[in-house]
Amino acid sequence: MVFPRIPGVRDTRQLASDLMENHRTAVVPGAFFDAPDHIRIAFGADATTVSAGLTALGHVLDAMRPVLRRS
């Protein structure tokens, strides 16, 4: 399990929701742990599933990059 901070994001609940709705990838918003700018990522699946989830997370973060630069 890892608990990275997402730079430029004050509350990761929308990020987590977008990942689930658009990519069927689950992360836990940091707000559940009093760290709203973090996400919890667990690696409790097979390597193929974990790889696909990390790829989806990367795509979402890449898409957010222009917005984050403006904030």
PDB file of N, H, CA, C and O in Angstrom:
ATOM      1  N   MET A   1       0.845  -1.160   0.000  1.00  0.00           N
ATOM      2  CA  MET A   1       0.000   0.000   0.000  1.00  0.00           C
ATOM      3  C   MET A   1       0.895   1.228   0.000  1.00  0.00           C
ATOM      4  O   MET A   1       1.957   1.242   0.623  1.00  0.00           O
ATOM      5  N   VAL A   2       0.450   2.256  -0.707  1.00  0.00           N
ATOM      6  H   VAL A   2      -0.413   2.245  -1.213  1.00  0.00           H
ATOM      7  CA  VAL A   2       1.142   3.551  -0.716  1.00  0.00           C
ATOM      8  C   VAL A   2       0.108   4.647  -0.495  1.00  0.00           C
ATOM      9  O   VAL A   2      -1.085   4.451  -0.724  1.00  0.00           O
ATOM     10  N   PHE A   3       0.585   5.801  -0.046  1.00  0.00           N
ATOM     11  H   PHE A   3       1.555   5.960   0.140  1.00  0.00           H
ATOM     12  CA  PHE A   3      -0.293   6.912   0.298  1.00  0.00           C
ATOM     13  C   PHE A   3       0.299   8.212  -0.240  1.00  0.00           C
ATOM     14  O   PHE A   3       0.696   9.079   0.539  1.00  0.00           O
ATOM     15  N   PRO A   4       0.363   8.359  -1.581  1.00  0.00           N
ATOM     16  CA  PRO A   4       1.017   9.542  -2.146  1.00  0.00           C
ATOM     17  C   PRO A   4       0.156  10.800  -2.046  1.00  0.00           C
ATOM     18  O   PRO A   4      -1.073  10.752  -2.097  1.00  0.00           O
ATOM     19  N   ARG A   5       0.844  11.912  -1.905  1.00  0.00           N
ATOM     20  H   ARG A   5       1.842  11.952  -1.864  1.00  0.00           H
ATOM     21  CA  ARG A   5       0.198  13.222  -2.000  1.00  0.00           C
ATOM     22  C   ARG A   5       0.094  13.560  -3.480  1.00  0.00           C
ATOM     23  O   ARG A   5       1.021  13.306  -4.249  1.00  0.00           O
ATOM     24  N   ILE A   6      -1.029  14.129  -3.872  1.00  0.00           N
ATOM     25  H   ILE A   6      -1.782  14.335  -3.247  1.00  0.00           H
ATOM     26  CA  ILE A   6      -1.237  14.526  -5.262  1.00  0.00           C
ATOM     27  C   ILE A   6      -1.039  16.042  -5.330  1.00  0.00           C
ATOM     28  O   ILE A   6      -1.936  16.799  -4.961  1.00  0.00           O
ATOM     29  N   PRO A   7       0.124  16.485  -5.797  1.00  0.00           N
ATOM     30  CA  PRO A   7       0.413  17.925  -5.838  1.00  0.00           C
ATOM     31  C   PRO A   7      -0.628  18.692  -6.642  1.00  0.00           C
ATOM     32  O   PRO A   7      -1.025  18.276  -7.731  1.00  0.00           O
ATOM     33  N   GLY A   8      -1.058  19.804  -6.092  1.00  0.00           N
ATOM     34  H   GLY A   8      -0.735  20.142  -5.208  1.00  0.00           H
ATOM     35  CA  GLY A   8      -2.014  20.653  -6.782  1.00  0.00           C
ATOM     36  C   GLY A   8      -3.468  20.270  -6.570  1.00  0.00           C
ATOM     37  O   GLY A   8      -4.364  20.960  -7.056  1.00  0.00           O
ATOM     38  N   VAL A   9      -3.718  19.184  -5.855  1.00  0.00           N
ATOM     39  H   VAL A   9      -2.990  18.624  -5.460  1.00  0.00           H
ATOM     40  CA  VAL A   9      -5.086  18.740  -5.585  1.00  0.00           C
ATOM     41  C   VAL A   9      -5.340  18.877  -4.092  1.00  0.00           C
ATOM     42  O   VAL A   9      -4.646  18.271  -3.276  1.00  0.00           O
ATOM     43  N   ARG A  10      -6.333  19.673  -3.745  1.00  0.00           N
ATOM     44  H   ARG A  10      -6.897  20.166  -4.408  1.00  0.00           H
ATOM     45  CA  ARG A  10      -6.636  19.881  -2.323  1.00  0.00           C
ATOM     46  C   ARG A  10      -7.503  18.782  -1.741  1.00  0.00           C
ATOM     47  O   ARG A  10      -7.414  18.476  -0.552  1.00  0.00           O
ATOM     48  N   ASP A  11      -8.348  18.183  -2.585  1.00  0.00           N
ATOM     49  H   ASP A  11      -8.420  18.431  -3.551  1.00  0.00           H
ATOM     50  CA  ASP A  11      -9.264  17.140  -2.136  1.00  0.00           C
ATOM     51  C   ASP A  11      -9.354  16.092  -3.235  1.00  0.00           C
ATOM     52  O   ASP A  11      -9.781  16.401  -4.348  1.00  0.00           O
ATOM     53  N   THR A  12      -8.966  14.878  -2.945  1.00  0.00           N
ATOM     54  H   THR A  12      -8.619  14.627  -2.041  1.00  0.00           H
ATOM     55  CA  THR A  12      -8.876  13.832  -3.965  1.00  0.00           C
ATOM     56  C   THR A  12     -10.170  13.046  -4.160  1.00  0.00           C
ATOM     57  O   THR A  12     -10.179  12.055  -4.890  1.00  0.00           O
ATOM     58  N   ARG A  13     -11.251  13.463  -3.527  1.00  0.00           N
ATOM     59  H   ARG A  13     -11.243  14.268  -2.934  1.00  0.00           H
ATOM     60  CA  ARG A  13     -12.510  12.713  -3.685  1.00  0.00           C
ATOM     61  C   ARG A  13     -12.985  12.694  -5.134  1.00  0.00           C
ATOM     62  O   ARG A  13     -13.452  11.657  -5.604  1.00  0.00           O
ATOM     63  N   GLN A  14     -12.880  13.799  -5.848  1.00  0.00           N
ATOM     64  H   GLN A  14     -12.501  14.641  -5.467  1.00  0.00           H
ATOM     65  CA  GLN A  14     -13.307  13.822  -7.249  1.00  0.00           C
ATOM     66  C   GLN A  14     -12.394  12.952  -8.111  1.00  0.00           C
ATOM     67  O   GLN A  14     -12.865  12.249  -9.006  1.00  0.00           O
ATOM     68  N   LEU A  15     -11.109  12.998  -7.845  1.00  0.00           N
ATOM     69  H   LEU A  15     -10.727  13.569  -7.118  1.00  0.00           H
ATOM     70  CA  LEU A  15     -10.154  12.140  -8.556  1.00  0.00           C
ATOM     71  C   LEU A  15     -10.532  10.675  -8.371  1.00  0.00           C
ATOM     72  O   LEU A  15     -10.573   9.919  -9.342  1.00  0.00           O
ATOM     73  N   ALA A  16     -10.806  10.271  -7.141  1.00  0.00           N
ATOM     74  H   ALA A  16     -10.773  10.884  -6.353  1.00  0.00           H
ATOM     75  CA  ALA A  16     -11.180   8.883  -6.866  1.00  0.00           C
ATOM     76  C   ALA A  16     -12.483   8.517  -7.577  1.00  0.00           C
ATOM     77  O   ALA A  16     -12.609   7.422  -8.125  1.00  0.00           O
ATOM     78  N   SER A  17     -13.438   9.424  -7.566  1.00  0.00           N
ATOM     79  H   SER A  17     -13.336  10.313  -7.121  1.00  0.00           H
ATOM     80  CA  SER A  17     -14.709   9.179  -8.233  1.00  0.00           C
ATOM     81  C   SER A  17     -14.528   9.031  -9.746  1.00  0.00           C
ATOM     82  O   SER A  17     -15.096   8.127 -10.358  1.00  0.00           O
ATOM     83  N   ASP A  18     -13.738   9.919 -10.341  1.00  0.00           N
ATOM     84  H   ASP A  18     -13.276  10.654  -9.843  1.00  0.00           H
ATOM     85  CA  ASP A  18     -13.474   9.850 -11.780  1.00  0.00           C
ATOM     86  C   ASP A  18     -12.777   8.551 -12.158  1.00  0.00           C
ATOM     87  O   ASP A  18     -13.109   7.939 -13.173  1.00  0.00           O
ATOM     88  N   LEU A  19     -11.819   8.132 -11.352  1.00  0.00           N
ATOM     89  H   LEU A  19     -11.549   8.629 -10.527  1.00  0.00           H
ATOM     90  CA  LEU A  19     -11.125   6.877 -11.637  1.00  0.00           C
ATOM     91  C   LEU A  19     -12.085   5.694 -11.637  1.00  0.00           C
ATOM     92  O   LEU A  19     -12.017   4.827 -12.508  1.00  0.00           O
ATOM     93  N   MET A  20     -12.977   5.666 -10.654  1.00  0.00           N
ATOM     94  H   MET A  20     -13.032   6.370  -9.946  1.00  0.00           H
ATOM     95  CA  MET A  20     -13.921   4.554 -10.581  1.00  0.00           C
ATOM     96  C   MET A  20     -14.925   4.602 -11.725  1.00  0.00           C
ATOM     97  O   MET A  20     -15.173   3.591 -12.382  1.00  0.00           O
ATOM     98  N   GLU A  21     -15.499   5.767 -11.960  1.00  0.00           N
ATOM     99  H   GLU A  21     -15.298   6.588 -11.426  1.00  0.00           H
ATOM    100  CA  GLU A  21     -16.541   5.884 -12.984  1.00  0.00           C
ATOM    101  C   GLU A  21     -16.017   5.677 -14.396  1.00  0.00           C
ATOM    102  O   GLU A  21     -16.677   5.036 -15.214  1.00  0.00           O
ATOM    103  N   ASN A  22     -14.839   6.211 -14.690  1.00  0.00           N
ATOM    104  H   ASN A  22     -14.303   6.732 -14.026  1.00  0.00           H
ATOM    105  CA  ASN A  22     -14.340   6.196 -16.061  1.00  0.00           C
ATOM    106  C   ASN A  22     -13.339   5.095 -16.367  1.00  0.00           C
ATOM    107  O   ASN A  22     -13.117   4.759 -17.531  1.00  0.00           O
ATOM    108  N   HIS A  23     -12.725   4.524 -15.311  1.00  0.00           N
ATOM    109  H   HIS A  23     -12.905   4.797 -14.366  1.00  0.00           H
ATOM    110  CA  HIS A  23     -11.660   3.543 -15.553  1.00  0.00           C
ATOM    111  C   HIS A  23     -11.793   2.274 -14.718  1.00  0.00           C
ATOM    112  O   HIS A  23     -10.944   1.386 -14.785  1.00  0.00           O
ATOM    113  N   ARG A  24     -12.866   2.196 -13.931  1.00  0.00           N
ATOM    114  H   ARG A  24     -13.556   2.917 -13.877  1.00  0.00           H
ATOM    115  CA  ARG A  24     -13.066   1.042 -13.043  1.00  0.00           C
ATOM    116  C   ARG A  24     -11.831   0.770 -12.195  1.00  0.00           C
ATOM    117  O   ARG A  24     -11.426  -0.377 -12.003  1.00  0.00           O
ATOM    118  N   THR A  25     -11.249   1.840 -11.700  1.00  0.00           N
ATOM    119  H   THR A  25     -11.577   2.772 -11.856  1.00  0.00           H
ATOM    120  CA  THR A  25     -10.044   1.771 -10.869  1.00  0.00           C
ATOM    121  C   THR A  25     -10.353   2.427  -9.532  1.00  0.00           C
ATOM    122  O   THR A  25     -10.803   3.572  -9.478  1.00  0.00           O
ATOM    123  N   ALA A  26     -10.107   1.690  -8.456  1.00  0.00           N
ATOM    124  H   ALA A  26      -9.742   0.760  -8.501  1.00  0.00           H
ATOM    125  CA  ALA A  26     -10.444   2.190  -7.125  1.00  0.00           C
ATOM    126  C   ALA A  26      -9.196   2.651  -6.376  1.00  0.00           C
ATOM    127  O   ALA A  26      -8.201   1.931  -6.283  1.00  0.00           O
ATOM    128  N   VAL A  27      -9.276   3.858  -5.852  1.00  0.00           N
ATOM    129  H   VAL A  27     -10.084   4.443  -5.928  1.00  0.00           H
ATOM    130  CA  VAL A  27      -8.314   4.381  -4.878  1.00  0.00           C
ATOM    131  C   VAL A  27      -9.163   4.970  -3.752  1.00  0.00           C
ATOM    132  O   VAL A  27     -10.340   5.274  -3.945  1.00  0.00           O
ATOM    133  N   VAL A  28      -8.564   5.125  -2.591  1.00  0.00           N
ATOM    134  H   VAL A  28      -7.608   4.878  -2.434  1.00  0.00           H
ATOM    135  CA  VAL A  28      -9.302   5.686  -1.462  1.00  0.00           C
ATOM    136  C   VAL A  28      -8.880   7.143  -1.284  1.00  0.00           C
ATOM    137  O   VAL A  28      -7.691   7.432  -1.149  1.00  0.00           O
ATOM    138  N   PRO A  29      -9.849   8.064  -1.284  1.00  0.00           N
ATOM    139  CA  PRO A  29      -9.508   9.470  -1.078  1.00  0.00           C
ATOM    140  C   PRO A  29      -8.879   9.685   0.297  1.00  0.00           C
ATOM    141  O   PRO A  29      -9.282   9.070   1.283  1.00  0.00           O
ATOM    142  N   GLY A  30      -7.909  10.547   0.341  1.00  0.00           N
ATOM    143  H   GLY A  30      -7.581  11.047  -0.461  1.00  0.00           H
ATOM    144  CA  GLY A  30      -7.214  10.821   1.587  1.00  0.00           C
ATOM    145  C   GLY A  30      -8.070  11.456   2.664  1.00  0.00           C
ATOM    146  O   GLY A  30      -7.698  11.432   3.837  1.00  0.00           O
ATOM    147  N   ALA A  31      -9.211  12.025   2.292  1.00  0.00           N
ATOM    148  H   ALA A  31      -9.513  12.045   1.339  1.00  0.00           H
ATOM    149  CA  ALA A  31     -10.103  12.637   3.287  1.00  0.00           C
ATOM    150  C   ALA A  31     -10.498  11.629   4.368  1.00  0.00           C
ATOM    151  O   ALA A  31     -10.765  12.019   5.504  1.00  0.00           O
ATOM    152  N   PHE A  32     -10.539  10.353   4.032  1.00  0.00           N
ATOM    153  H   PHE A  32     -10.322  10.036   3.108  1.00  0.00           H
ATOM    154  CA  PHE A  32     -10.871   9.324   5.013  1.00  0.00           C
ATOM    155  C   PHE A  32      -9.785   9.165   6.073  1.00  0.00           C
ATOM    156  O   PHE A  32     -10.013   8.546   7.112  1.00  0.00           O
ATOM    157  N   PHE A  33      -8.612   9.721   5.810  1.00  0.00           N
ATOM    158  H   PHE A  33      -8.427  10.224   4.966  1.00  0.00           H
ATOM    159  CA  PHE A  33      -7.475   9.594   6.722  1.00  0.00           C
ATOM    160  C   PHE A  33      -6.967  10.956   7.184  1.00  0.00           C
ATOM    161  O   PHE A  33      -5.825  11.088   7.622  1.00  0.00           O
ATOM    162  N   ASP A  34      -7.823  11.958   7.082  1.00  0.00           N
ATOM    163  H   ASP A  34      -8.751  11.851   6.726  1.00  0.00           H
ATOM    164  CA  ASP A  34      -7.467  13.339   7.446  1.00  0.00           C
ATOM    165  C   ASP A  34      -6.290  13.875   6.642  1.00  0.00           C
ATOM    166  O   ASP A  34      -5.508  14.685   7.141  1.00  0.00           O
ATOM    167  N   ALA A  35      -6.165  13.427   5.409  1.00  0.00           N
ATOM    168  H   ALA A  35      -6.800  12.769   5.003  1.00  0.00           H
ATOM    169  CA  ALA A  35      -5.127  13.901   4.495  1.00  0.00           C
ATOM    170  C   ALA A  35      -5.761  14.063   3.108  1.00  0.00           C
ATOM    171  O   ALA A  35      -5.491  13.264   2.211  1.00  0.00           O
ATOM    172  N   PRO A  36      -6.601  15.089   2.926  1.00  0.00           N
ATOM    173  CA  PRO A  36      -7.411  15.193   1.708  1.00  0.00           C
ATOM    174  C   PRO A  36      -6.643  15.336   0.403  1.00  0.00           C
ATOM    175  O   PRO A  36      -7.222  15.144  -0.666  1.00  0.00           O
ATOM    176  N   ASP A  37      -5.353  15.669   0.456  1.00  0.00           N
ATOM    177  H   ASP A  37      -4.882  15.825   1.324  1.00  0.00           H
ATOM    178  CA  ASP A  37      -4.575  15.807  -0.774  1.00  0.00           C
ATOM    179  C   ASP A  37      -3.793  14.534  -1.115  1.00  0.00           C
ATOM    180  O   ASP A  37      -2.875  14.572  -1.935  1.00  0.00           O
ATOM    181  N   HIS A  38      -4.151  13.420  -0.494  1.00  0.00           N
ATOM    182  H   HIS A  38      -4.896  13.389   0.172  1.00  0.00           H
ATOM    183  CA  HIS A  38      -3.511  12.129  -0.727  1.00  0.00           C
ATOM    184  C   HIS A  38      -4.530  11.127  -1.275  1.00  0.00           C
ATOM    185  O   HIS A  38      -5.738  11.356  -1.215  1.00  0.00           O
ATOM    186  N   ILE A  39      -4.032  10.033  -1.802  1.00  0.00           N
ATOM    187  H   ILE A  39      -3.051   9.846  -1.851  1.00  0.00           H
ATOM    188  CA  ILE A  39      -4.862   8.874  -2.126  1.00  0.00           C
ATOM    189  C   ILE A  39      -4.172   7.636  -1.576  1.00  0.00           C
ATOM    190  O   ILE A  39      -2.946   7.576  -1.490  1.00  0.00           O
ATOM    191  N   ARG A  40      -4.978   6.655  -1.208  1.00  0.00           N
ATOM    192  H   ARG A  40      -5.974   6.704  -1.279  1.00  0.00           H
ATOM    193  CA  ARG A  40      -4.401   5.378  -0.789  1.00  0.00           C
ATOM    194  C   ARG A  40      -4.534   4.411  -1.950  1.00  0.00           C
ATOM    195  O   ARG A  40      -5.618   4.228  -2.504  1.00  0.00           O
ATOM    196  N   ILE A  41      -3.427   3.803  -2.307  1.00  0.00           N
ATOM    197  H   ILE A  41      -2.547   3.952  -1.857  1.00  0.00           H
ATOM    198  CA  ILE A  41      -3.391   2.813  -3.386  1.00  0.00           C
ATOM    199  C   ILE A  41      -2.947   1.500  -2.771  1.00  0.00           C
ATOM    200  O   ILE A  41      -1.892   1.425  -2.141  1.00  0.00           O
ATOM    201  N   ALA A  42      -3.754   0.466  -2.954  1.00  0.00           N
ATOM    202  H   ALA A  42      -4.611   0.527  -3.466  1.00  0.00           H
ATOM    203  CA  ALA A  42      -3.410  -0.861  -2.447  1.00  0.00           C
ATOM    204  C   ALA A  42      -3.082  -1.770  -3.634  1.00  0.00           C
ATOM    205  O   ALA A  42      -3.615  -1.602  -4.731  1.00  0.00           O
ATOM    206  N   PHE A  43      -2.220  -2.703  -3.397  1.00  0.00           N
ATOM    207  H   PHE A  43      -1.787  -2.840  -2.506  1.00  0.00           H
ATOM    208  CA  PHE A  43      -1.757  -3.608  -4.457  1.00  0.00           C
ATOM    209  C   PHE A  43      -2.189  -5.035  -4.161  1.00  0.00           C
ATOM    210  O   PHE A  43      -1.364  -5.949  -4.188  1.00  0.00           O
ATOM    211  N   GLY A  44      -3.481  -5.241  -3.876  1.00  0.00           N
ATOM    212  H   GLY A  44      -4.152  -4.499  -3.854  1.00  0.00           H
ATOM    213  CA  GLY A  44      -3.976  -6.557  -3.474  1.00  0.00           C
ATOM    214  C   GLY A  44      -4.555  -7.369  -4.611  1.00  0.00           C
ATOM    215  O   GLY A  44      -5.393  -8.239  -4.372  1.00  0.00           O
ATOM    216  N   ALA A  45      -4.143  -7.120  -5.824  1.00  0.00           N
ATOM    217  H   ALA A  45      -3.462  -6.413  -6.018  1.00  0.00           H
ATOM    218  CA  ALA A  45      -4.663  -7.856  -6.979  1.00  0.00           C
ATOM    219  C   ALA A  45      -3.489  -8.441  -7.763  1.00  0.00           C
ATOM    220  O   ALA A  45      -2.326  -8.224  -7.424  1.00  0.00           O
ATOM    221  N   ASP A  46      -3.815  -9.178  -8.807  1.00  0.00           N
ATOM    222  H   ASP A  46      -4.760  -9.355  -9.082  1.00  0.00           H
ATOM    223  CA  ASP A  46      -2.761  -9.747  -9.645  1.00  0.00           C
ATOM    224  C   ASP A  46      -2.030  -8.637 -10.392  1.00  0.00           C
ATOM    225  O   ASP A  46      -2.530  -7.518 -10.511  1.00  0.00           O
ATOM    226  N   ALA A  47      -0.861  -8.956 -10.884  1.00  0.00           N
ATOM    227  H   ALA A  47      -0.455  -9.865 -10.787  1.00  0.00           H
ATOM    228  CA  ALA A  47       0.011  -7.957 -11.509  1.00  0.00           C
ATOM    229  C   ALA A  47      -0.643  -7.264 -12.705  1.00  0.00           C
ATOM    230  O   ALA A  47      -0.436  -6.067 -12.907  1.00  0.00           O
ATOM    231  N   THR A  48      -1.415  -7.980 -13.485  1.00  0.00           N
ATOM    232  H   THR A  48      -1.583  -8.952 -13.321  1.00  0.00           H
ATOM    233  CA  THR A  48      -2.065  -7.389 -14.653  1.00  0.00           C
ATOM    234  C   THR A  48      -3.082  -6.337 -14.233  1.00  0.00           C
ATOM    235  O   THR A  48      -3.167  -5.266 -14.834  1.00  0.00           O
ATOM    236  N   THR A  49      -3.848  -6.649 -13.199  1.00  0.00           N
ATOM    237  H   THR A  49      -3.779  -7.519 -12.711  1.00  0.00           H
ATOM    238  CA  THR A  49      -4.865  -5.714 -12.705  1.00  0.00           C
ATOM    239  C   THR A  49      -4.213  -4.479 -12.093  1.00  0.00           C
ATOM    240  O   THR A  49      -4.657  -3.356 -12.333  1.00  0.00           O
ATOM    241  N   VAL A  50      -3.174  -4.683 -11.313  1.00  0.00           N
ATOM    242  H   VAL A  50      -2.813  -5.596 -11.118  1.00  0.00           H
ATOM    243  CA  VAL A  50      -2.462  -3.555 -10.707  1.00  0.00           C
ATOM    244  C   VAL A  50      -1.855  -2.671 -11.791  1.00  0.00           C
ATOM    245  O   VAL A  50      -1.942  -1.445 -11.711  1.00  0.00           O
ATOM    246  N   SER A  51      -1.253  -3.269 -12.783  1.00  0.00           N
ATOM    247  H   SER A  51      -1.183  -4.264 -12.848  1.00  0.00           H
ATOM    248  CA  SER A  51      -0.661  -2.510 -13.879  1.00  0.00           C
ATOM    249  C   SER A  51      -1.716  -1.681 -14.607  1.00  0.00           C
ATOM    250  O   SER A  51      -1.487  -0.511 -14.911  1.00  0.00           O
ATOM    251  N   ALA A  52      -2.862  -2.279 -14.886  1.00  0.00           N
ATOM    252  H   ALA A  52      -3.049  -3.230 -14.639  1.00  0.00           H
ATOM    253  CA  ALA A  52      -3.938  -1.550 -15.568  1.00  0.00           C
ATOM    254  C   ALA A  52      -4.433  -0.388 -14.707  1.00  0.00           C
ATOM    255  O   ALA A  52      -4.707   0.693 -15.228  1.00  0.00           O
ATOM    256  N   GLY A  53      -4.550  -0.599 -13.408  1.00  0.00           N
ATOM    257  H   GLY A  53      -4.328  -1.477 -12.984  1.00  0.00           H
ATOM    258  CA  GLY A  53      -4.995   0.464 -12.514  1.00  0.00           C
ATOM    259  C   GLY A  53      -4.000   1.610 -12.452  1.00  0.00           C
ATOM    260  O   GLY A  53      -4.392   2.777 -12.475  1.00  0.00           O
ATOM    261  N   LEU A  54      -2.723   1.287 -12.374  1.00  0.00           N
ATOM    262  H   LEU A  54      -2.405   0.339 -12.355  1.00  0.00           H
ATOM    263  CA  LEU A  54      -1.698   2.331 -12.338  1.00  0.00           C
ATOM    264  C   LEU A  54      -1.638   3.091 -13.665  1.00  0.00           C
ATOM    265  O   LEU A  54      -1.400   4.299 -13.685  1.00  0.00           O
ATOM    266  N   THR A  55      -1.852   2.386 -14.755  1.00  0.00           N
ATOM    267  H   THR A  55      -2.046   1.405 -14.739  1.00  0.00           H
ATOM    268  CA  THR A  55      -1.903   3.046 -16.066  1.00  0.00           C
ATOM    269  C   THR A  55      -3.076   4.016 -16.122  1.00  0.00           C
ATOM    270  O   THR A  55      -2.931   5.141 -16.600  1.00  0.00           O
ATOM    271  N   ALA A  56      -4.239   3.584 -15.635  1.00  0.00           N
ATOM    272  H   ALA A  56      -4.357   2.670 -15.247  1.00  0.00           H
ATOM    273  CA  ALA A  56      -5.417   4.457 -15.608  1.00  0.00           C
ATOM    274  C   ALA A  56      -5.151   5.678 -14.737  1.00  0.00           C
ATOM    275  O   ALA A  56      -5.487   6.799 -15.120  1.00  0.00           O
ATOM    276  N   LEU A  57      -4.554   5.469 -13.575  1.00  0.00           N
ATOM    277  H   LEU A  57      -4.281   4.559 -13.264  1.00  0.00           H
ATOM    278  CA  LEU A  57      -4.221   6.593 -12.694  1.00  0.00           C
ATOM    279  C   LEU A  57      -3.282   7.562 -13.407  1.00  0.00           C
ATOM    280  O   LEU A  57      -3.467   8.776 -13.323  1.00  0.00           O
ATOM    281  N   GLY A  58      -2.293   7.043 -14.096  1.00  0.00           N
ATOM    282  H   GLY A  58      -2.144   6.057 -14.163  1.00  0.00           H
ATOM    283  CA  GLY A  58      -1.365   7.889 -14.845  1.00  0.00           C
ATOM    284  C   GLY A  58      -2.063   8.713 -15.909  1.00  0.00           C
ATOM    285  O   GLY A  58      -1.755   9.892 -16.082  1.00  0.00           O
ATOM    286  N   HIS A  59      -3.006   8.103 -16.628  1.00  0.00           N
ATOM    287  H   HIS A  59      -3.256   7.145 -16.487  1.00  0.00           H
ATOM    288  CA  HIS A  59      -3.748   8.835 -17.660  1.00  0.00           C
ATOM    289  C   HIS A  59      -4.574   9.963 -17.049  1.00  0.00           C
ATOM    290  O   HIS A  59      -4.614  11.071 -17.585  1.00  0.00           O
ATOM    291  N   VAL A  60      -5.230   9.679 -15.929  1.00  0.00           N
ATOM    292  H   VAL A  60      -5.197   8.779 -15.494  1.00  0.00           H
ATOM    293  CA  VAL A  60      -6.049  10.710 -15.282  1.00  0.00           C
ATOM    294  C   VAL A  60      -5.166  11.846 -14.779  1.00  0.00           C
ATOM    295  O   VAL A  60      -5.502  13.016 -14.963  1.00  0.00           O
ATOM    296  N   LEU A  61      -4.046  11.517 -14.150  1.00  0.00           N
ATOM    297  H   LEU A  61      -3.773  10.567 -14.001  1.00  0.00           H
ATOM    298  CA  LEU A  61      -3.151  12.566 -13.663  1.00  0.00           C
ATOM    299  C   LEU A  61      -2.554  13.378 -14.808  1.00  0.00           C
ATOM    300  O   LEU A  61      -2.413  14.596 -14.700  1.00  0.00           O
ATOM    301  N   ASP A  62      -2.206  12.706 -15.902  1.00  0.00           N
ATOM    302  H   ASP A  62      -2.321  11.717 -15.989  1.00  0.00           H
ATOM    303  CA  ASP A  62      -1.698  13.429 -17.076  1.00  0.00           C
ATOM    304  C   ASP A  62      -2.752  14.390 -17.626  1.00  0.00           C
ATOM    305  O   ASP A  62      -2.430  15.510 -18.023  1.00  0.00           O
ATOM    306  N   ALA A  63      -4.005  13.950 -17.646  1.00  0.00           N
ATOM    307  H   ALA A  63      -4.266  13.040 -17.323  1.00  0.00           H
ATOM    308  CA  ALA A  63      -5.079  14.810 -18.146  1.00  0.00           C
ATOM    309  C   ALA A  63      -5.309  16.004 -17.231  1.00  0.00           C
ATOM    310  O   ALA A  63      -5.747  17.059 -17.692  1.00  0.00           O
ATOM    311  N   MET A  64      -5.022  15.855 -15.945  1.00  0.00           N
ATOM    312  H   MET A  64      -4.667  14.999 -15.570  1.00  0.00           H
ATOM    313  CA  MET A  64      -5.194  16.933 -14.982  1.00  0.00           C
ATOM    314  C   MET A  64      -4.047  17.935 -15.016  1.00  0.00           C
ATOM    315  O   MET A  64      -4.196  19.050 -14.516  1.00  0.00           O
ATOM    316  N   ARG A  65      -2.939  17.575 -15.577  1.00  0.00           N
ATOM    317  H   ARG A  65      -2.818  16.669 -15.983  1.00  0.00           H
ATOM    318  CA  ARG A  65      -1.728  18.404 -15.532  1.00  0.00           C
ATOM    319  C   ARG A  65      -1.945  19.852 -15.979  1.00  0.00           C
ATOM    320  O   ARG A  65      -1.490  20.758 -15.281  1.00  0.00           O
ATOM    321  N   PRO A  66      -2.617  20.119 -17.108  1.00  0.00           N
ATOM    322  CA  PRO A  66      -2.811  21.532 -17.499  1.00  0.00           C
ATOM    323  C   PRO A  66      -3.636  22.313 -16.461  1.00  0.00           C
ATOM    324  O   PRO A  66      -3.372  23.492 -16.227  1.00  0.00           O
ATOM    325  N   VAL A  67      -4.601  21.683 -15.860  1.00  0.00           N
ATOM    326  H   VAL A  67      -4.815  20.725 -16.050  1.00  0.00           H
ATOM    327  CA  VAL A  67      -5.437  22.339 -14.850  1.00  0.00           C
ATOM    328  C   VAL A  67      -4.605  22.613 -13.611  1.00  0.00           C
ATOM    329  O   VAL A  67      -4.708  23.690 -13.025  1.00  0.00           O
ATOM    330  N   LEU A  68      -3.785  21.662 -13.205  1.00  0.00           N
ATOM    331  H   LEU A  68      -3.701  20.787 -13.681  1.00  0.00           H
ATOM    332  CA  LEU A  68      -2.973  21.821 -12.005  1.00  0.00           C
ATOM    333  C   LEU A  68      -1.951  22.932 -12.163  1.00  0.00           C
ATOM    334  O   LEU A  68      -1.636  23.626 -11.196  1.00  0.00           O
ATOM    335  N   ARG A  69      -1.439  23.106 -13.346  1.00  0.00           N
ATOM    336  H   ARG A  69      -1.695  22.543 -14.131  1.00  0.00           H
ATOM    337  CA  ARG A  69      -0.445  24.160 -13.578  1.00  0.00           C
ATOM    338  C   ARG A  69      -1.043  25.551 -13.390  1.00  0.00           C
ATOM    339  O   ARG A  69      -0.346  26.484 -12.993  1.00  0.00           O
ATOM    340  N   ARG A  70      -2.343  25.685 -13.677  1.00  0.00           N
ATOM    341  H   ARG A  70      -2.910  24.926 -14.000  1.00  0.00           H
ATOM    342  CA  ARG A  70      -3.006  26.991 -13.548  1.00  0.00           C
ATOM    343  C   ARG A  70      -3.368  27.311 -12.110  1.00  0.00           C
ATOM    344  O   ARG A  70      -3.580  28.478 -11.782  1.00  0.00           O
ATOM    345  N   SER A  71      -3.444  26.317 -11.247  1.00  0.00           N
ATOM    346  H   SER A  71      -3.271  25.369 -11.513  1.00  0.00           H
ATOM    347  CA  SER A  71      -3.873  26.583  -9.877  1.00  0.00           C
ATOM    348  C   SER A  71      -2.734  26.962  -8.972  1.00  0.00           C
ATOM    349  O   SER A  71      -2.945  27.216  -7.786  1.00  0.00           O
TER     350      SER A  71
END
